[in-house]
Amino acid sequence: MYEGAIQDLIDELGRLPGIGPKSAQRLAFHVLQADTADVTRLATALTRVKELVRFCSVCFNVAESERCRICRDPRRTDETICVVEEPKDVVAIEKTGEFRGRYHVLGGAINPLEGVGPDSLRIRELMARLSAGEVKELILATDPNTEGEATATYIALLVKPMGLAVTRLASGLPVGGDLEYADEVTLGRAFEGRRAV
């Protein structure tokens, strides 16, 4: 459509997840109209993230040093590990302020259609962490979808012989939701996870 540098930028932006052709075009023209200082800051931030950010050697969360800030925090308990799919899931759980244990980021979920099997995830590293014997509870906080459920089930079966308490995050109705709009699976989970009042 366009030529030269602007088309190259549109093409590169279009390769980002969740950015379609129209969004890529809109972003490219925004960059074109932005102040040079703003564009330079963006370019610097992109370069710095590739140079400085890595995965934590313990839990595989994002970090700028060998270990992430959560793994370095001595106030956290080593007795509980929360297993999540991606680093963004760590952020979501941290925002609640409810969890004071450690994390393990798998790097995805089992998805045979996409060619992602257990060996593609950091399950081997999780098992090595669990074999140290300090962990008493493993919380499976994978997404409540087919891939997340398959991953949680697979890990639960692997861990069962170790005698650890294995729990799964509750799922069900959102606060402020209406029963009539809930799908059968969500409503069923809400019934399974009900608690005394």
C-alpha positions, 0 to 999 in steps of 0.5 A: 500500500505505502512505500519505503519506511512507513510500510516497513513500520506498518509491517513490523507493527502488524507482526505484534500480537493483537495488532491487525493491519488497521491498528498497525497503520494507525500506530505507524501514522501516530509515530510519524506525527509524534515528536522526535523525542517521544519516538526516541524514548520509545526506541530506547525503551524497546532496545533496553528491554531486549538488552536488560530483561531476562527470565529469573533463574529460579521462577522464570518471571521477568527480571533484570538480574539473575533472580526476580524481585519476588525470588529475592524477597526474604519475607516470602514463604518457600512453602507455597508455589503458585504455578502460572502460565505467563509473567503477566499472570504473576502481575495479576496475582500480585495486584490482589495482595493475597499471595505471599509465596513464590511463583513458577512461570511455565511459559505457556500451556499444553496445546497439542494443536499449536505443537506445545507439549509438556516438554515445551514448558518449564515443568521439568524445572518445576519438578526440580524445585519441588524435589528439594522438599521445602514446598508444602502446597502447589497452587495451580493458577493456569487459565480456566480454559481447555489448555490451562485445565489440561496443563493443571491436570498433567502437573497434578498427576506428576506431583501426586506421588510427592504427597504435596497439597495441590490446589487449583484457583476457584473459578465461577461467577464474577462479582457483579455478574448476572446468573442469566448471562453465565455459561453452563461451565462457569455456573457449574464451577460456581456450584462446585466451589461454593462455600459456607456463609 
